[in-house]
Amino acid sequence: MTGYYDYVLGLIPLALFGLTGGLVQTSLSLTQAVPIAAAVAAGIIGHALFVRAPVSTSARSSFDGTDTRKNVRLQNAD
């Protein structure tokens, strides 16, 4: 079963090599095409890290939504 991060791992080299090749074919030089493709790959990585951040399944399942702050007694620093 492929998930979101499997697609991200596949899109990174595809963006680097495929987009670089495509941009070179559209009359951009290699020194212009590589940074553009790298920026797209960095955008994909940034989306995977910050927009759809990885969360462990144990952290998701252990949270039941109850507020435990009312049960905590804070100690005075004095």
C-alpha positions in Angstrom: 0.0 0.0 0.0 1.5 3.3 -1.1 1.1 6.3 1.1 1.7 10.0 0.8 5.3 9.8 1.7 6.0 7.0 -0.8 4.8 9.4 -3.5 6.9 12.2 -2.1 10.0 10.0 -2.2 9.2 9.2 -5.9 8.5 12.8 -6.8 11.9 14.1 -5.6 14.1 12.4 -8.2 11.3 12.8 -10.8 11.3 16.6 -10.2 15.1 16.8 -10.2 15.8 14.7 -13.3 12.5 15.0 -15.2 12.0 18.7 -14.8 15.7 19.4 -15.5 15.5 17.5 -18.7 12.2 19.1 -19.7 13.5 22.6 -19.0 16.7 21.9 -21.0 14.5 20.8 -23.9 12.6 24.1 -23.7 15.9 26.0 -24.5 17.0 26.8 -20.9 20.6 26.1 -20.2 21.5 23.4 -17.7 22.7 26.0 -15.2 19.3 27.6 -15.2 17.3 24.4 -15.2 19.0 22.6 -12.3 18.2 25.3 -9.7 14.6 25.6 -10.9 14.1 21.8 -10.6 15.9 21.8 -7.2 13.5 24.5 -6.0 10.5 22.4 -7.0 12.0 19.4 -5.2 12.6 21.5 -2.1 9.0 22.6 -2.3 7.9 19.0 -2.3 10.1 18.2 0.7 8.9 21.3 2.5 5.2 20.4 1.9 5.9 16.9 3.2 7.6 18.2 6.3 5.6 21.3 7.3 2.1 21.1 5.7 1.5 17.3 6.1 3.9 16.7 9.0 4.5 13.1 9.8 2.8 12.0 13.0 3.4 8.7 14.6 0.4 6.4 14.9 0.9 5.9 18.6 0.7 9.6 19.3 -2.5 9.8 17.3 -4.2 6.8 19.0 -3.2 7.7 22.6 -4.8 11.1 22.5 -8.4 10.9 23.5 -9.2 14.6 23.6 -9.6 14.9 27.4 -8.1 17.9 29.1 -5.8 16.6 31.8 -4.6 20.1 32.9 -7.3 20.2 35.6 -5.9 17.1 37.2 -2.3 18.5 37.4 -1.2 20.3 40.6 1.5 22.8 39.9 4.3 23.2 42.4 5.3 26.7 43.6 8.9 27.7 42.7 9.5 29.3 46.1 
